[in-house]
């Protein structure tokens, strides 16, 4: 999301940013501006919007701070076992694994990973030795803050913290540190409340507590509903194949981090089992769902930290390698070019401005032709009847959402019929000046079908009579979606009559 890029075209950050935009401009989350994700991510993006309300620069600053905290926490974790140079290597290598799984930056999973890595350092520091009986309440305060953020972002991922936190309290109880238990409980609750209470008060003041619960808890429970125990076990076994999307960072390193590291380098027995169970549970939580996107395993990378530390411990022990400043500098340049190869520098100002010559003609970023049409209006309003690149138009055209369901989240009609029904009503009432309707190329063969019972969202809207009655088709653009596996999409832009 850096200023080096023209914009971030990925749908998720644009959803977060534009829901936040609506919130900052007076619309209440869930009741007046909608997405089904947890509330904290929208408050985080609200801070980014306040810093810079026309682009992602504010979020880039927040992202940069988060990555620095993450890298420093990795360094501190490694320093528990390694020297400065080895720890620096560990902190430098890790982001390359994250870059492989990122789409375009700014996902909720990335920010959760930062929290996991901070807590991981505190867990390993506490459980490293056998005789660490008391626990610092300030560390528990930090855990409380992070857990509150995660519960209010993606509730299922809180399972990473369950066993290590339980292990700390079991350890204190077994050593009869009753006063320390009370201090830690109070510290955890204080940290949790520091984040949760302002958000709860926001919904209470705006009479949206019930709607927030129904959206974040009830609706997401329906959307993420899993099958029987047998079906879940089959999913967990078959989805091991997904770990080979990157066999080193998703398979080999986590196995080392979850099993070999704690067995060999965590002296506290309770702590050893806490980390093992945390890793197994996190795998189950991430992969038990029927739906899967390849950025889902990002939180699983937390165990890569322990895997890397373990590898460097053995290198130090058996190879007697001394890390010099020259080696570090050489590795830095290798790492830099490796990162460039992970993410091609497409849609950057370098490509867009400097290389825009007769010898190297660039058409601009992906949705530019659509945004140019929309920007001709002095005060445009927009409804996106799909997901994907169309969401970025709200950002590039600086449009504040004026209807609740201003875009289509990843929710099927069978789960949430209210979404399509309300969007149909917006079209009937001509609530927005522009409408964008995306279509994957493989759906074009069905475009002449006009079955009123067809559940295909594109076909439903494309043949909707009120769309043709109230809006004119003014632009059609075929776009290769670099972010989504180079999928070819056709975008239909309509303007109110």
C-alpha positions in Angstrom: 0.0 0.0 0.0 3.0 2.3 -0.3 2.9 5.5 -2.3 5.2 3.7 -4.8 2.0 2.2 -6.2 -0.8 4.0 -8.0 -3.3 2.3 -5.8 -4.1 -1.0 -4.1 -6.5 -2.8 -6.4 -7.2 -5.7 -4.1 -10.8 -5.8 -3.0 -10.3 -6.4 0.8 -8.3 -3.3 1.7 -10.6 -1.2 -0.4 -13.6 -2.6 1.5 -12.0 -1.9 4.8 -10.9 1.6 3.7 -14.3 2.6 2.3 -16.4 1.2 5.1 -14.0 3.2 7.4 -14.5 6.3 5.1 -18.3 5.9 5.7 -17.8 5.7 9.4 -15.6 8.8 9.7 -18.2 10.6 7.6 -21.0 9.8 10.0 -22.4 6.5 8.8 -22.7 3.8 11.5 -20.9 0.5 11.0 -23.2 -2.4 10.1 -26.4 -0.4 10.2 -25.6 2.3 7.6 -22.4 1.0 5.9 -21.9 -2.7 5.7 -19.4 -5.5 5.6 -19.4 -8.7 7.7 -15.9 -8.6 8.9 -15.0 -7.8 12.6 -15.2 -4.2 13.7 -11.6 -3.6 14.8 -10.2 -3.7 11.3 -12.5 -0.9 10.3 -11.4 1.3 13.2 -7.8 0.6 12.2 -8.5 1.7 8.7 -10.4 4.7 10.1 -7.2 5.9 11.6 -5.5 5.4 8.2 -8.3 7.4 6.5 -7.9 10.3 9.0 -4.2 10.5 8.2 -4.8 10.5 4.5 -8.4 10.5 3.2 -7.8 10.2 -0.6 -5.3 7.3 -0.7 -3.7 4.5 1.3 -0.7 6.6 2.6 -2.1 6.6 6.1 -2.5 2.9 6.0 1.0 2.6 4.7 2.3 4.4 7.8 0.3 2.0 10.1 1.5 -1.0 8.0 5.1 0.2 8.3 4.9 0.6 12.1 3.3 -2.9 12.3 6.0 -4.5 10.3 8.7 -2.8 12.4 7.1 -4.1 15.5 6.8 -7.5 14.0 10.5 -7.6 12.8 11.7 -6.3 16.2 9.7 -9.0 18.0 11.2 -11.6 15.8 14.7 -10.3 16.5 14.0 -10.4 20.3 12.7 -13.9 20.1 15.8 -15.1 18.2 18.0 -13.2 20.7 16.8 -15.6 23.5 18.8 -18.3 21.7 21.1 -16.6 19.1 23.6 -13.8 18.8 22.9 -10.4 17.2 23.8 -11.4 13.7 21.8 -14.7 13.7 18.8 -12.8 15.2 19.1 -10.1 12.5 19.1 -12.8 9.8 16.0 -14.4 11.3 14.1 -11.1 11.4 15.3 -10.3 7.8 14.3 -13.6 6.3 10.8 -13.9 7.7 9.1 -11.1 5.7 10.0 -12.9 2.4 7.6 -15.7 3.5 4.9 -13.3 4.2 5.3 -11.6 0.8 4.7 -14.9 -0.9 1.2 -15.2 0.6 0.2 -11.6 0.5 -2.0 -10.4 -2.4 -1.4 -6.7 -2.3 -1.0 -5.9 1.4 -3.4 -4.7 4.1 -5.3 -7.9 4.9 -6.7 -8.5 8.4 -4.6 -11.6 8.6 -1.4 -9.6 8.3 -2.2 -7.4 11.2 -3.2 -10.5 13.3 0.1 -12.1 12.4 1.9 -9.0 13.9 0.0 -9.5 17.2 0.8 -13.3 17.2 4.5 -12.6 16.8 4.5 -10.1 19.6 2.7 -12.5 21.9 5.0 -15.4 20.7 8.0 -13.5 22.0 6.5 -13.1 25.4 5.3 -16.7 25.5 8.8 -18.1 24.6 10.5 -15.7 27.0 8.3 -17.0 29.9 8.4 -20.7 29.1 12.1 -20.9 28.0 13.4 -22.0 31.4 12.0 -24.5 33.9 12.2 -22.2 37.0 10.2 -19.1 35.8 7.3 -19.2 38.2 5.9 -15.7 38.4 4.5 -13.9 35.3 4.9 -10.2 34.7 1.4 -8.6 34.7 2.5 -6.0 32.1 3.1 -8.8 29.6 -0.4 -10.1 30.3 -1.7 -6.6 29.8 -0.2 -6.7 26.3 -1.7 -10.1 25.6 -5.1 -8.7 26.7 -4.8 -5.8 24.2 -3.8 -8.1 21.3 -6.5 -10.7 22.1 -9.2 -8.0 22.1 -8.0 -6.8 18.7 -8.1 -10.3 17.3 -11.5 -11.3 18.8 -12.9 -8.1 17.2 -11.3 -8.8 13.9 -11.4 -12.6 13.2 -12.7 -14.4 16.2 -11.6 -17.9 15.4 -7.9 -17.0 15.2 -8.0 -16.3 19.0 -7.2 -20.0 19.4 -3.5 -19.3 18.9 -3.5 -17.6 22.4 -5.8 -20.2 24.2 -3.3 -22.8 25.2 -0.2 -20.6 25.9 -2.4 -18.3 28.1 -3.9 -21.3 29.8 -0.4 -22.8 30.3 0.7 -19.6 32.0 -2.1 -19.7 34.5 -1.7 -23.5 35.1 2.0 -22.9 35.7 1.2 -20.2 38.2 -1.4 -22.3 39.9 0.8 -25.4 40.2 3.5 -23.2 41.9 0.9 -21.6 44.2 1.4 -18.1 42.9 -2.1 -17.1 43.8 -1.5 -13.3 44.2 0.3 -13.3 40.8 -2.7 -15.1 39.2 -5.0 -12.3 40.4 -2.7 -9.6 39.1 -2.4 -11.3 35.8 -6.1 -11.8 35.4 -6.7 -8.1 36.2 -4.0 -7.1 33.8 -5.4 -9.2 31.0 -8.9 -7.8 31.6 -7.6 -4.3 31.7 -5.8 -4.8 28.3 -8.8 -6.4 26.8 -11.1 -3.7 28.0 -8.8 -0.9 26.6 -9.7 -2.0 23.1 -13.2 -3.5 23.5 -15.0 -0.9 25.6 -14.6 2.0 23.2 -15.8 -0.1 20.3 -18.8 -1.4 22.4 -19.6 2.2 23.4 -19.5 3.2 19.7 -22.2 0.7 18.9 -24.2 1.5 22.1 -24.3 5.2 21.4 -25.3 4.5 17.8 -28.0 2.0 18.8 -26.2 -0.7 16.8 -25.1 -3.3 19.4 -27.7 -5.8 18.3 -26.9 -5.3 14.6 -23.2 -5.7 15.3 -23.8 -9.0 17.1 -26.1 -10.3 14.4 -23.6 -9.4 11.7 -20.3 -10.3 13.2 -21.3 -13.3 15.3 -24.6 -14.7 13.9 -24.1 -14.0 10.1 -20.4 -15.1 10.1 -21.4 -18.3 12.0 -23.8 -19.2 9.1 -21.2 -18.2 6.5 -18.5 -20.3 8.1 -20.6 -23.2 9.1 -18.7 -26.5 9.0 -20.0 -30.0 8.4 -19.9 -33.1 10.5 -16.8 -34.3 12.4 -16.1 -36.7 9.5 -16.3 -34.0 6.9 -14.0 -31.7 9.0 -11.4 -34.5 9.4 -11.5 -35.2 5.7 -11.0 -31.4 5.0 -8.1 -31.2 7.4 -6.3 -34.2 5.8 -6.9 -33.1 2.2 -6.0 -29.5 2.9 -2.5 -30.6 3.9 -1.9 -30.2 0.2 -2.5 -26.4 0.6 0.6 -26.3 2.8 2.6 -27.1 -0.4 1.6 -23.7 -1.9 4.9 -22.9 -0.2 6.4 -26.2 1.1 9.2 -24.4 3.0 7.2 -21.7 4.9 3.9 -23.5 5.3 5.0 -27.1 5.8 8.7 -27.6 6.8 9.2 -24.5 9.0 5.9 -24.8 10.9 6.6 -28.5 11.6 10.0 -27.5 13.0 8.5 -24.6 14.9 5.5 -26.5 16.4 7.2 -29.8 17.3 11.0 -29.8 17.1 11.6 -26.4 18.7 9.5 -26.7 21.8 10.6 -30.3 22.5 14.3 -29.3 22.3 14.4 -25.7 23.5 11.4 -25.0 25.8 12.4 -26.4 29.2 9.0 -25.7 30.9 6.9 -28.8 30.3 3.6 -26.9 30.4 5.0 -24.3 28.0 6.2 -27.0 25.6 2.8 -28.5 25.3 1.2 -25.1 25.1 3.1 -24.3 22.0 2.5 -27.7 20.4 -1.3 -27.5 21.0 -1.4 -23.9 19.9 0.1 -24.9 16.5 -2.2 -27.9 16.0 -5.2 -25.9 17.0 -4.3 -23.0 14.7 -4.0 -25.4 11.7 -7.4 -26.9 12.5 -9.0 -23.5 12.8 -7.6 -22.2 9.5 -8.2 -25.2 7.4 -11.5 -26.7 8.8 -13.6 -24.3 6.7 -14.9 -25.4 3.3 -13.9 -22.1 1.8 -10.2 -21.3 1.2 -8.2 -18.3 -0.1 -4.5 -18.5 -0.3 -3.9 -15.7 2.1 -5.8 -17.6 4.9 -2.6 -19.3 6.1 -0.8 -16.0 6.8 -1.4 -16.4 10.6 0.1 -19.9 10.5 3.5 -18.3 9.5 4.0 -17.3 13.2 5.5 -20.7 13.7 8.1 -20.0 11.0 9.8 -17.8 13.5 10.5 -20.7 15.8 11.4 -22.9 12.8 14.0 -20.3 11.7 15.4 -19.9 15.2 15.7 -23.7 15.5 17.6 -24.0 12.1 20.0 -21.2 13.1 20.6 -22.8 16.5 21.7 -26.0 14.7 23.8 -24.1 12.2 25.5 -22.3 15.0 26.0 -25.6 16.9 27.3 -27.8 14.1 28.7 -25.5 11.4 30.4 -22.9 13.5 29.3 -20.2 11.1 30.2 -16.6 12.0 27.9 -14.0 10.5 29.9 -11.0 9.3 28.7 -7.6 8.3 29.6 -8.4 4.7 27.4 -11.6 4.8 24.5 -9.6 6.2 24.9 -6.9 3.5 25.1 -9.6 0.8 22.1 -11.3 2.1 20.1 -8.1 2.3 20.6 -7.5 -1.4 19.6 -11.1 -2.2 16.5 -10.7 0.0 15.6 -7.4 -1.7 15.7 -8.9 -5.2 13.9 -12.0 -4.0 11.1 -9.7 -2.7 10.9 -8.0 -6.1 10.5 -11.4 -7.8 7.6 -12.2 -5.4 5.7 -9.1 -6.3 6.1 -7.7 -9.8 6.3 -4.0 -9.9 3.0 -3.6 -11.8 0.8 -0.6 -11.4 3.6 1.5 -9.9 4.4 5.1 -10.6 7.7 4.0 -12.0 5.8 2.0 -14.7 3.0 4.5 -15.0 5.0 7.7 -15.3 8.7 7.1 -16.1 8.3 4.2 -18.5 5.2 5.7 -20.2 6.9 6.4 -23.5 6.3 5.5 -27.2 8.7 2.6 -26.7 7.0 1.3 -23.6 3.3 2.4 -23.6 1.4 1.8 -20.3 -2.4 2.2 -20.2 -2.4 3.0 -16.5 -3.7 1.1 -13.5 -6.3 -1.5 -14.1 -9.6 0.4 -13.4 -8.4 3.8 -14.7 -10.7 3.9 -17.7 -13.7 3.3 -15.4 -12.6 5.8 -12.8 -12.0 8.5 -15.5 -15.7 8.2 -16.5 -16.8 8.4 -12.9 -14.6 11.4 -12.1 -16.4 13.4 -14.8 -19.3 13.8 -12.3 -18.6 16.5 -9.6 -20.2 14.5 -6.8 -20.4 10.8 -7.9 -22.1 8.0 -5.9 -21.5 4.4 -6.8 -22.9 0.9 -6.3 -20.7 -2.1 -6.9 -22.8 -5.2 -7.7 -19.9 -7.5 -7.5 -16.6 -8.0 -5.7 -13.0 -7.5 -6.8 -11.5 -4.6 -8.7 -14.7 -2.5 -8.7 -14.2 -1.9 -5.0 -11.1 0.2 -5.7 -13.2 2.7 -7.6 -14.5 4.1 -4.3 -10.9 4.8 -3.3 -9.5 6.2 -6.6 -12.6 8.4 -7.1 -12.8 9.4 -3.5 -16.4 8.3 -3.1 -18.1 8.2 0.3 -20.6 5.3 0.3 -24.2 6.7 0.4 -26.0 3.3 0.8 -25.6 0.5 3.3 -24.8 -2.3 0.8 -22.6 -0.2 -1.4 -20.8 -3.3 -2.6 -21.3 -7.1 -2.6 -19.3 -8.9 0.1 -18.5 -12.6 -0.3 -21.9 -13.7 1.0 -24.1 -16.1 -1.0 -27.7 -15.2 -1.6 -28.8 -18.3 0.3 -27.0 -17.1 3.4 -27.9 -13.4 3.2 -30.8 -12.6 0.8 -31.2 -9.2 2.3 -28.1 -8.0 0.5 -29.4 -8.6 -3.1 -32.9 -7.5 -2.2 -31.8 -4.2 -0.9 -29.4 -3.6 -3.8 -32.3 -4.3 -6.2 -34.3 -1.6 -4.3 -31.4 0.9 -4.6 -31.5 0.4 -8.4 -35.3 0.8 -8.5 -35.0 4.0 -6.5 -31.9 5.2 -8.4 -30.0 5.8 -5.2 -26.6 6.0 -6.8 -25.4 7.9 -9.9 -23.2 5.0 -11.1 -23.4 1.2 -11.0 -20.5 -1.1 -11.8 -21.3 -4.8 -12.7 -18.4 -7.2 -13.1 -18.4 -10.4 -15.0 -15.9 -13.2 -15.3 -15.2 -14.1 -18.9 -16.4 -17.7 -18.4 -19.9 -16.3 -17.6 -20.2 -14.6 -21.0 -21.4 -17.8 -22.6 -24.4 -17.6 -20.3 -25.2 -14.0 -20.9 -28.2 -14.7 -23.1 -29.8 -16.9 -20.5 -32.7 -15.2 -18.8 -33.9 -17.7 -16.2 -35.5 -15.7 -13.3 -34.6 -18.6 -11.0 -30.9 -18.5 -11.9 -28.7 -18.0 -8.8 -25.8 -16.5 -10.8 -25.4 -12.9 -9.4 -24.2 -11.4 -12.6 -27.0 -12.9 -14.7 -29.6 -11.7 -12.1 -28.4 -8.1 -12.4 -27.6 -8.1 -16.1 -31.2 -9.1 -16.9 -32.8 -7.0 -14.2 -35.5 -4.9 -15.9 -35.2 -1.9 -13.5 -31.5 -1.6 -14.3 -32.2 -1.1 -17.9 -35.1 1.2 -17.2 -33.2 3.5 -14.8 -29.6 3.3 -16.0 -27.7 3.6 -19.3 -24.7 1.4 -20.1 -21.9 4.0 -20.7 -18.7 2.0 -20.6 -17.5 -1.6 -21.0 -13.9 -2.5 -20.1 -12.2 -5.9 -20.2 -9.5 -6.1 -17.5 -6.9 -8.7 -16.7 -7.0 -9.0 -12.9 -3.3 -9.3 -12.0 -4.3 -9.7 -8.3 -6.6 -12.6 -8.8 -4.6 -15.1 -10.9 -4.8 -13.0 -14.0 -8.5 -13.6 -14.4 -10.1 -11.9 -17.3 -13.1 -9.8 -16.2 -15.6 -7.5 -18.1 -16.8 -4.5 -16.3 -20.1 -2.8 -17.2 -20.4 0.8 -16.0 -23.9 2.2 -15.9 -25.0 5.8 -15.3 -28.4 7.0 -14.0 -30.8 8.3 -16.6 
